[in-house]
Amino acid sequence: MATINPRKDQDENVIGWQAIIRKRGFPRTQDLADAETLSSSDDGIYLGQTG
C-alpha cells in the first residue's frame, strides 16, 4: 500500500510530497532497527545510530 503525504514548512505551506510504501506482512523499517539494536545489546555489543 502506498500513502502520499504533503510536507509542510513551519508556516504550514506545502513544500513537497512524501511517498511511503509499505508491503503487507513486513515490519516497518524503524521496528527492524529497534530489534537489531536490542538483539545486539543482548550480546554486549552496542551499535550507535548516527545522523
PDB file as gemmi writes it, atoms N, CA and C in Angstrom:
CRYST1    1.000    1.000    1.000  90.00  90.00  90.00 P 1                      
ATOM      1  N   MET A   1       0.844  -1.166   0.000  1.00  0.00           N  
ATOM      2  CA  MET A   1       0.000   0.000   0.000  1.00  0.00           C  
ATOM      3  C   MET A   1       0.894   1.235   0.000  1.00  0.00           C  
ATOM      4  N   ALA A   2       0.488   2.257  -0.689  1.00  0.00           N  
ATOM      5  CA  ALA A   2       1.259   3.500  -0.750  1.00  0.00           C  
ATOM      6  C   ALA A   2       0.424   4.654  -0.195  1.00  0.00           C  
ATOM      7  N   THR A   3       1.100   5.557   0.478  1.00  0.00           N  
ATOM      8  CA  THR A   3       0.469   6.762   1.004  1.00  0.00           C  
ATOM      9  C   THR A   3       1.292   7.958   0.554  1.00  0.00           C  
ATOM     10  N   ILE A   4       0.644   8.986   0.092  1.00  0.00           N  
ATOM     11  CA  ILE A   4       1.339  10.205  -0.314  1.00  0.00           C  
ATOM     12  C   ILE A   4       0.902  11.327   0.617  1.00  0.00           C  
ATOM     13  N   ASN A   5       1.870  11.906   1.326  1.00  0.00           N  
ATOM     14  CA  ASN A   5       1.592  12.966   2.296  1.00  0.00           C  
ATOM     15  C   ASN A   5       2.292  14.252   1.890  1.00  0.00           C  
ATOM     16  N   PRO A   6       1.654  15.392   2.132  1.00  0.00           N  
ATOM     17  CA  PRO A   6       2.330  16.664   1.863  1.00  0.00           C  
ATOM     18  C   PRO A   6       3.356  16.970   2.949  1.00  0.00           C  
ATOM     19  N   ARG A   7       4.490  17.513   2.559  1.00  0.00           N  
ATOM     20  CA  ARG A   7       5.493  18.003   3.514  1.00  0.00           C  
ATOM     21  C   ARG A   7       5.269  19.495   3.666  1.00  0.00           C  
ATOM     22  N   LYS A   8       5.232  19.959   4.904  1.00  0.00           N  
ATOM     23  CA  LYS A   8       4.937  21.366   5.157  1.00  0.00           C  
ATOM     24  C   LYS A   8       6.070  22.029   5.923  1.00  0.00           C  
ATOM     25  N   ASP A   9       6.225  23.344   5.704  1.00  0.00           N  
ATOM     26  CA  ASP A   9       7.218  24.098   6.462  1.00  0.00           C  
ATOM     27  C   ASP A   9       6.568  24.618   7.748  1.00  0.00           C  
ATOM     28  N   GLN A  10       7.287  25.474   8.458  1.00  0.00           N  
ATOM     29  CA  GLN A  10       6.800  25.978   9.741  1.00  0.00           C  
ATOM     30  C   GLN A  10       5.519  26.787   9.603  1.00  0.00           C  
ATOM     31  N   ASP A  11       5.299  27.398   8.450  1.00  0.00           N  
ATOM     32  CA  ASP A  11       4.110  28.213   8.220  1.00  0.00           C  
ATOM     33  C   ASP A  11       2.965  27.418   7.595  1.00  0.00           C  
ATOM     34  N   GLU A  12       3.116  26.077   7.583  1.00  0.00           N  
ATOM     35  CA  GLU A  12       2.102  25.179   7.027  1.00  0.00           C  
ATOM     36  C   GLU A  12       1.937  25.295   5.509  1.00  0.00           C  
ATOM     37  N   ASN A  13       2.952  25.822   4.814  1.00  0.00           N  
ATOM     38  CA  ASN A  13       2.942  25.852   3.355  1.00  0.00           C  
ATOM     39  C   ASN A  13       3.471  24.524   2.831  1.00  0.00           C  
ATOM     40  N   VAL A  14       2.836  23.973   1.812  1.00  0.00           N  
ATOM     41  CA  VAL A  14       3.291  22.706   1.228  1.00  0.00           C  
ATOM     42  C   VAL A  14       4.582  22.967   0.465  1.00  0.00           C  
ATOM     43  N   ILE A  15       5.639  22.240   0.868  1.00  0.00           N  
ATOM     44  CA  ILE A  15       6.941  22.428   0.221  1.00  0.00           C  
ATOM     45  C   ILE A  15       7.356  21.208  -0.591  1.00  0.00           C  
ATOM     46  N   GLY A  16       6.593  20.140  -0.510  1.00  0.00           N  
ATOM     47  CA  GLY A  16       6.926  18.932  -1.252  1.00  0.00           C  
ATOM     48  C   GLY A  16       5.995  17.810  -0.844  1.00  0.00           C  
ATOM     49  N   TRP A  17       6.296  16.630  -1.332  1.00  0.00           N  
ATOM     50  CA  TRP A  17       5.468  15.469  -1.067  1.00  0.00           C  
ATOM     51  C   TRP A  17       6.336  14.311  -0.620  1.00  0.00           C  
ATOM     52  N   GLN A  18       5.777  13.437   0.210  1.00  0.00           N  
ATOM     53  CA  GLN A  18       6.486  12.261   0.691  1.00  0.00           C  
ATOM     54  C   GLN A  18       5.640  11.037   0.371  1.00  0.00           C  
ATOM     55  N   ALA A  19       6.230  10.067  -0.302  1.00  0.00           N  
ATOM     56  CA  ALA A  19       5.548   8.813  -0.610  1.00  0.00           C  
ATOM     57  C   ALA A  19       6.071   7.732   0.330  1.00  0.00           C  
ATOM     58  N   ILE A  20       5.156   7.046   0.991  1.00  0.00           N  
ATOM     59  CA  ILE A  20       5.512   5.950   1.885  1.00  0.00           C  
ATOM     60  C   ILE A  20       4.901   4.679   1.313  1.00  0.00           C  
ATOM     61  N   ILE A  21       5.755   3.680   1.082  1.00  0.00           N  
ATOM     62  CA  ILE A  21       5.305   2.417   0.503  1.00  0.00           C  
ATOM     63  C   ILE A  21       5.522   1.329   1.541  1.00  0.00           C  
ATOM     64  N   ARG A  22       4.465   0.607   1.857  1.00  0.00           N  
ATOM     65  CA  ARG A  22       4.545  -0.476   2.828  1.00  0.00           C  
ATOM     66  C   ARG A  22       4.060  -1.762   2.167  1.00  0.00           C  
ATOM     67  N   LYS A  23       4.757  -2.844   2.482  1.00  0.00           N  
ATOM     68  CA  LYS A  23       4.357  -4.134   1.944  1.00  0.00           C  
ATOM     69  C   LYS A  23       3.736  -4.955   3.074  1.00  0.00           C  
ATOM     70  N   ARG A  24       2.580  -5.500   2.811  1.00  0.00           N  
ATOM     71  CA  ARG A  24       1.843  -6.252   3.813  1.00  0.00           C  
ATOM     72  C   ARG A  24       2.667  -7.436   4.310  1.00  0.00           C  
ATOM     73  N   GLY A  25       2.683  -7.623   5.616  1.00  0.00           N  
ATOM     74  CA  GLY A  25       3.391  -8.749   6.200  1.00  0.00           C  
ATOM     75  C   GLY A  25       4.823  -8.442   6.594  1.00  0.00           C  
ATOM     76  N   PHE A  26       5.317  -7.248   6.293  1.00  0.00           N  
ATOM     77  CA  PHE A  26       6.672  -6.869   6.644  1.00  0.00           C  
ATOM     78  C   PHE A  26       6.634  -5.773   7.702  1.00  0.00           C  
ATOM     79  N   PRO A  27       7.532  -5.830   8.703  1.00  0.00           N  
ATOM     80  CA  PRO A  27       7.546  -4.779   9.717  1.00  0.00           C  
ATOM     81  C   PRO A  27       8.086  -3.471   9.155  1.00  0.00           C  
ATOM     82  N   ARG A  28       7.778  -2.373   9.842  1.00  0.00           N  
ATOM     83  CA  ARG A  28       8.298  -1.082   9.424  1.00  0.00           C  
ATOM     84  C   ARG A  28       9.811  -1.069   9.598  1.00  0.00           C  
ATOM     85  N   THR A  29      10.509  -0.220   8.864  1.00  0.00           N  
ATOM     86  CA  THR A  29      11.961  -0.129   8.933  1.00  0.00           C  
ATOM     87  C   THR A  29      12.419   0.239  10.336  1.00  0.00           C  
ATOM     88  N   GLN A  30      11.715   1.151  10.995  1.00  0.00           N  
ATOM     89  CA  GLN A  30      12.092   1.559  12.351  1.00  0.00           C  
ATOM     90  C   GLN A  30      11.993   0.380  13.310  1.00  0.00           C  
ATOM     91  N   ASP A  31      10.987  -0.471  13.150  1.00  0.00           N  
ATOM     92  CA  ASP A  31      10.843  -1.645  14.001  1.00  0.00           C  
ATOM     93  C   ASP A  31      12.028  -2.590  13.811  1.00  0.00           C  
ATOM     94  N   LEU A  32      12.500  -2.727  12.574  1.00  0.00           N  
ATOM     95  CA  LEU A  32      13.661  -3.575  12.303  1.00  0.00           C  
ATOM     96  C   LEU A  32      14.905  -3.020  12.974  1.00  0.00           C  
ATOM     97  N   ALA A  33      15.092  -1.712  12.909  1.00  0.00           N  
ATOM     98  CA  ALA A  33      16.271  -1.084  13.513  1.00  0.00           C  
ATOM     99  C   ALA A  33      16.237  -1.249  15.023  1.00  0.00           C  
ATOM    100  N   ASP A  34      15.079  -1.079  15.651  1.00  0.00           N  
ATOM    101  CA  ASP A  34      14.958  -1.251  17.090  1.00  0.00           C  
ATOM    102  C   ASP A  34      15.270  -2.685  17.499  1.00  0.00           C  
ATOM    103  N   ALA A  35      14.776  -3.651  16.742  1.00  0.00           N  
ATOM    104  CA  ALA A  35      15.017  -5.055  17.049  1.00  0.00           C  
ATOM    105  C   ALA A  35      16.496  -5.387  16.914  1.00  0.00           C  
ATOM    106  N   GLU A  36      17.158  -4.827  15.895  1.00  0.00           N  
ATOM    107  CA  GLU A  36      18.586  -5.085  15.704  1.00  0.00           C  
ATOM    108  C   GLU A  36      19.396  -4.498  16.847  1.00  0.00           C  
ATOM    109  N   THR A  37      19.059  -3.301  17.294  1.00  0.00           N  
ATOM    110  CA  THR A  37      19.769  -2.666  18.400  1.00  0.00           C  
ATOM    111  C   THR A  37      19.571  -3.467  19.678  1.00  0.00           C  
ATOM    112  N   LEU A  38      18.356  -3.943  19.922  1.00  0.00           N  
ATOM    113  CA  LEU A  38      18.094  -4.712  21.133  1.00  0.00           C  
ATOM    114  C   LEU A  38      18.832  -6.042  21.124  1.00  0.00           C  
ATOM    115  N   SER A  39      18.821  -6.740  19.985  1.00  0.00           N  
ATOM    116  CA  SER A  39      19.495  -8.032  19.932  1.00  0.00           C  
ATOM    117  C   SER A  39      21.006  -7.861  20.068  1.00  0.00           C  
ATOM    118  N   SER A  40      21.545  -6.771  19.535  1.00  0.00           N  
ATOM    119  CA  SER A  40      22.974  -6.527  19.657  1.00  0.00           C  
ATOM    120  C   SER A  40      23.340  -6.176  21.088  1.00  0.00           C  
ATOM    121  N   SER A  41      22.462  -5.465  21.788  1.00  0.00           N  
ATOM    122  CA  SER A  41      22.762  -5.101  23.168  1.00  0.00           C  
ATOM    123  C   SER A  41      22.711  -6.322  24.077  1.00  0.00           C  
ATOM    124  N   ASP A  42      21.924  -7.333  23.711  1.00  0.00           N  
ATOM    125  CA  ASP A  42      21.890  -8.570  24.476  1.00  0.00           C  
ATOM    126  C   ASP A  42      23.224  -9.300  24.382  1.00  0.00           C  
ATOM    127  N   ASP A  43      23.912  -9.139  23.257  1.00  0.00           N  
ATOM    128  CA  ASP A  43      25.209  -9.777  23.059  1.00  0.00           C  
ATOM    129  C   ASP A  43      26.350  -8.964  23.654  1.00  0.00           C  
ATOM    130  N   GLY A  44      26.041  -7.798  24.232  1.00  0.00           N  
ATOM    131  CA  GLY A  44      27.072  -6.948  24.787  1.00  0.00           C  
ATOM    132  C   GLY A  44      27.667  -6.015  23.762  1.00  0.00           C  
ATOM    133  N   ILE A  45      27.066  -5.928  22.572  1.00  0.00           N  
ATOM    134  CA  ILE A  45      27.563  -5.049  21.513  1.00  0.00           C  
ATOM    135  C   ILE A  45      26.535  -3.965  21.315  1.00  0.00           C  
ATOM    136  N   TYR A  46      26.985  -2.738  21.270  1.00  0.00           N  
ATOM    137  CA  TYR A  46      26.063  -1.610  21.029  1.00  0.00           C  
ATOM    138  C   TYR A  46      26.391  -0.989  19.691  1.00  0.00           C  
ATOM    139  N   LEU A  47      25.400  -0.907  18.820  1.00  0.00           N  
ATOM    140  CA  LEU A  47      25.563  -0.259  17.530  1.00  0.00           C  
ATOM    141  C   LEU A  47      24.910   1.126  17.626  1.00  0.00           C  
ATOM    142  N   GLY A  48      25.706   2.156  17.768  1.00  0.00           N  
ATOM    143  CA  GLY A  48      25.158   3.506  17.858  1.00  0.00           C  
ATOM    144  C   GLY A  48      24.608   3.949  16.526  1.00  0.00           C  
ATOM    145  N   GLN A  49      23.573   4.770  16.590  1.00  0.00           N  
ATOM    146  CA  GLN A  49      22.978   5.288  15.362  1.00  0.00           C  
ATOM    147  C   GLN A  49      23.504   6.690  15.112  1.00  0.00           C  
ATOM    148  N   THR A  50      23.903   6.961  13.886  1.00  0.00           N  
ATOM    149  CA  THR A  50      24.393   8.281  13.532  1.00  0.00           C  
ATOM    150  C   THR A  50      23.339   8.999  12.736  1.00  0.00           C  
ATOM    151  N   GLY A  51      23.436  10.308  12.728  1.00  0.00           N  
ATOM    152  CA  GLY A  51      22.511  11.035  11.878  1.00  0.00           C  
ATOM    153  C   GLY A  51      21.799  12.023  12.611  1.00  0.00           C  
TER     154      GLY A  51                                                      
END                                                                             
